Amino acid sequence: MTEDEDEEDEEDQSQEGSKKKKSIKEQNDNAEVVTKAMLAEWIDQLDKTQNIKAFKKMLSAFKTAARMSDEEQQENITFVYKIVSPHVFNKVVTTTMRYAPTIFNHYLKPKKEGGAPSTATRWSFMKSLVKSYLNNLLHLLQNLTDANMHYVAIREAEKCTAYWACFEKTSKDYLKTLLNLWSNLSSSDNVRIQSFLAIRSLATTPVESKKGSSENSFLDLCLKNIYLTFVRNCKTTNPHTLPAINLMRNLAVELYGINQVLSYQQAFAYIRQLAVHLRGAMQLKTKESYKAVYNWQYIHCIDFWANVLSTYCQPKDNGEEESPLKSLIFPLVQVALGAIRLIPTAQYFPLRFHVLRCMISLNQSTRVFIPLAPFIFEVFESGEVKNKSNPSTLKPLEWEVHLKAPKQYLRTRVYQDGILEQANECLNDFYKCFYTHIAFPEMVIPGIVAIKRFVKKSKNPKGSRQLHSLAQKLETKSKFIIMQRSKADFSPADIKECNEFMAEMRQKLQ
């Protein structure tokens, strides 16, 4: 074939494509306009008899509404109806979303209770309608811009969770869309929370396997993708994004309580991944390897898993079985403390305090002892707090959104004040976990000694006052436990009596 013939073929194909697009456009331009009266008639028929013909017409109108904003779709897809009124558009969308789950549930009753709709007798007849509605609803979810309409669409989409689960590809696209809405930092909290509720519904929906048994096949996919989405979207941390990141983390943690055996497998793999990055940084000791650990994504990941373990590894009463996740506390703590040790300089004190707060929270929730006090005492030995600081007009550092102190803060009074305030708060929170512990008086001695030694030599009056007050508080708590112990008639070897003593102390100090 010659070049001229090739060009002629291309021209013919181009002309055919143009004619086809023109034909589709003409059909769409001449399509019947949806009116309030038509919509009212369909609604009346659905209310009275759940008429399937009226429902099909409504779905055709919904298809038009869902794809109106997409010009490319307008040129390539034929529509039965067209919508010209914004009021009719809103009415078509909200009405269809409200009626669709009801109609589907009426015609698609599973053969057994709790079974998948795909087992229903009329599934082969209704399948195309269900798929058409879900695809159009998905397109609508991806293109809506109004927050209120987004919230309503997600809420109504959740009611069709059992139907989403019948279509593997569509359900994955649906999950991806929900994750995008959940993690979008510009989305409203209502939209993000509702997106998570829809993700949770999908995660807990049993899917009919080929063998006829129901499986929670979406849970593994949801757990993996919600964590990876969180990691991708916590890279930038500032006062504006931090509340959204915290909301994301708190919502995602809830998903990990559904099946803790499966959650363990996911958590183990990702905590191991954190350990691999840390080990690489310790071995290579290069600027790039340090960056793999000293970044917001890594620290938020430690925070994420600490939150998961804090939530599901709390002490069990009455002989309840412990969570399989509990065995991950030790490796996570090793990773967290290793991250602190990696670059133990004063400029990275913000990172140190952030990780310490994660571990203190884990300590408090699980009652697993984590030796954090030495990492706080190290701060007192730093030249940044021991030496005299320079006056400064800088604003106090926003510790929550910094991992590394800006250079202009180093050796300034404002930074020194902030360090001592953070150290004071961390020590207070750490020892607060053990106020009711029978060994608290012995446990707190190194802390009181370290505080008094620092206060005696300190050149910072503000920080010294705060720490001196903390030392007095710790001594008072210590004396209280000693006084209560003096009334005991058992030895430290009597574990049961010791536990009862601590339980009694917790009740007294509530």
C-alpha positions, 0 to 999 in steps of 0.5 A: 500500500502506498503512502497516498493510499494510507493518507486516504484511509486515515482521511476516510476514518476521520470523516466517518468519526466526525459524521458519527460524532455529528450524528450522536450530537444531533440525537442528543440535541433532539432528545426529549427534555425531562420536565417536572411533570414527567418526573412526578409521573415516574415517581407516582408509578414507582410509589404505587407499583414499583413499575420497572418501566418507569424506573428504566426511564428514571435511570435514563434521565439519571444517566444524562444528569450524571454525565452532563458536565463531561463534554467528551461523553456528550459527543460519544454517548447517546442520551434518551433524555436531556435536562435543561433546568438546574432544578430538574437536574437536582430533582432527577439526581436526588430522586433516583438515588433515593429510589434505586436501592429500594427498587433493587432490594424489592426485585433482588431478594437473595436466596438466603438471608445475608446472601449476595444480590447476585444469587437472586432469581431476577439477577440476570434480568436486573443486572444490566440496570444495576450496573448502569446505575452504579457506573453513572453514580460513580461518574457523578461522585467523581465529578460533583463539586458541591459539598452538600451534593457530594455528601448526599451522593456518598450516603446514598451510594453506601446503601447500594454497597451489596450491589457494588460488591457484585462487580469486581472492577466497578467496586475497585473504582468505587473504592478508589473514588471513596479513598480520594474523597476521604483523603482530599484535604480540601473536602469538608469533614462531612464528606470525608467522614461519610466517605469513610463510612462507605469504605467501612461498609464495603470492607464488611460486605461479604462477597459470594465466592464461586464455591458459594461461600461468603467471604470478606474479600474487600477487607484486605483491599480496604486495609491496604489501600486506606493505609497507603492513601493515608501515607501519600496524603500526609507528606505536607504537614502544616497548621492547615493540613494537620487537623485533616491528617489527624481525622484521616488517621483516627478514621482509618484506625477504626477499620483495623478493628474489624478483623485483627488477625488480618490487621496483624498481617498488614501491620506486621508488613508495614512496621517491618518496612519502617524498620528496613528504612531505619536500618538502611539509614543507620548503615549508610549514614548518608543524607538521602538515607536519613531523609528516608526516616526524617520526614513527615510520612515516616513519623505519621506512620509511627503515629498511625501504628501507635494509634492502632495498637493503643486502640486494640491492645488495651489490657483485658479483664475477666480473662478475655483473649488479648489482641494478636496485634499486641505482639507488634508493640515491641517492634514498633517501639524499637523503630520509634526509639531508633528514629530518635537515636538516628540524629540526636541533635538539638535541631531535631528535638521537635521530632524527638518530642513528637515520637515521645508523645506517640510512645507515651500514648501507647504506654498509657493505653496498653500499660506496657512499660516503655523506658522513655524517661532517658530520652527526655533526660538527654535533653537536659544534657544538651548544650542548647538548654545548658548554655546561656541563650540569646534574646530573640523576637521570634514567635514561639515555635509551632512544635506540632508542625515541625520535625526540625527547628529552623536555624534561626531558632537555634541558641535563642531564648524562645527555642530554649523555653520551648524545649524545656516546656516540651520536656516538662510536659513529656515527663509529666505525661510519662510519669502520669501513666504510673501514678498508681503503680506499686513501684512508682516511688522507685521508678521516679527517683532517677527523674527527680534527681535529674530534674533537681540536678538540671534546675540547680545549674540552669540559666533559664528561670522560666523552665526551672520553675516549671521543672521544679514544680514537676519534681515537687508533684512527683515527690507528693505522688511518691509519698502517697504510694509509699503511705498506701504500701505501708498498709499492705501485708503482702510481699512484692512477689505476690503478683495477684495482691500487687495487681489488686493494690494497683487497681484499688489505687486507680479507683482512688485517683480517678 
